[in-house]
């Protein structure tokens, strides 16, 4: 599974690469000290039809537009 990182309080788009579609992707939310505080997994079936994943991250979680992760792990409650 490929891994990408997102910093707290950011938003944007992540491009889906061919290797992501084959292996799946894990997106990790990092705090100000670059410590992981949440992670989200998308399996290959979820990525087949999308070229990008749009997101908005706050200080404890990432919200994704149009796609729901297959696994969610959030360490801090808001």
C-alpha positions as CSV (number, residue, x, y, z in Angstrom):
1,X,0.0,0.0,0.0
2,X,1.4,3.4,-1.0
3,X,1.5,6.2,1.6
4,X,0.9,9.9,1.3
5,X,1.0,12.5,4.0
6,X,-1.2,15.6,4.6
7,X,-0.5,18.3,7.1
8,X,-3.2,19.6,9.5
9,X,-5.3,22.6,8.5
10,X,-4.7,22.2,4.8
11,X,-6.9,21.4,1.8
12,X,-6.3,20.4,-1.8
13,X,-6.1,17.4,-4.1
14,X,-4.0,14.3,-4.2
15,X,-3.4,12.8,-7.7
16,X,-4.1,9.1,-8.0
17,X,-1.1,7.3,-9.6
18,X,-1.3,4.0,-11.5
19,X,0.6,2.3,-8.7
20,X,-2.0,3.6,-6.2
21,X,-4.8,2.0,-8.2
22,X,-3.0,-1.3,-8.2
23,X,-1.9,-1.3,-4.5
24,X,-4.3,1.0,-2.7
25,X,-3.3,4.1,-0.8
26,X,-2.9,5.1,2.9
27,X,-3.2,8.8,3.7
28,X,-1.6,9.9,7.0
29,X,-2.5,13.2,8.7
30,X,0.5,14.8,10.4
31,X,0.4,17.4,13.2
32,X,2.6,20.5,13.5
33,X,5.5,18.3,14.8
34,X,5.0,15.9,11.9
35,X,3.6,13.1,14.2
36,X,0.9,11.0,12.7
37,X,-2.5,11.6,14.3
38,X,-4.9,9.9,11.9
39,X,-4.8,7.7,8.9
40,X,-7.1,6.6,6.1
41,X,-6.9,3.7,3.7
42,X,-8.5,3.4,0.3
43,X,-8.4,0.0,-1.5
44,X,-7.8,-0.3,-5.2
45,X,-11.4,-0.7,-6.1
46,X,-12.2,2.8,-4.6
47,X,-9.6,4.5,-6.7
48,X,-10.3,3.0,-10.2
49,X,-12.7,5.7,-11.4
50,X,-11.1,8.8,-9.7
51,X,-8.1,10.7,-10.9
52,X,-7.8,12.7,-7.8
53,X,-9.0,12.8,-4.2
54,X,-10.1,16.2,-2.9
55,X,-9.6,16.7,0.9
56,X,-9.9,19.3,3.7
57,X,-7.9,18.6,6.9
58,X,-8.5,20.2,10.2
59,X,-6.4,19.7,13.4
60,X,-7.7,16.1,14.0
61,X,-9.1,14.6,10.8
62,X,-9.4,14.7,7.1
63,X,-12.7,15.0,5.3
64,X,-12.7,13.6,1.7
65,X,-15.0,14.7,-1.0
66,X,-16.9,12.1,-3.0
67,X,-15.1,9.0,-1.6
68,X,-15.2,7.3,1.8
69,X,-12.1,5.5,3.1
70,X,-12.3,1.8,3.6
71,X,-10.5,2.1,6.9
72,X,-10.3,5.1,9.3
73,X,-8.2,5.5,12.4
74,X,-8.3,8.8,14.2
75,X,-6.3,9.1,17.4
76,X,-7.6,12.4,18.8
77,X,-11.3,13.3,19.4
78,X,-12.4,16.8,18.5
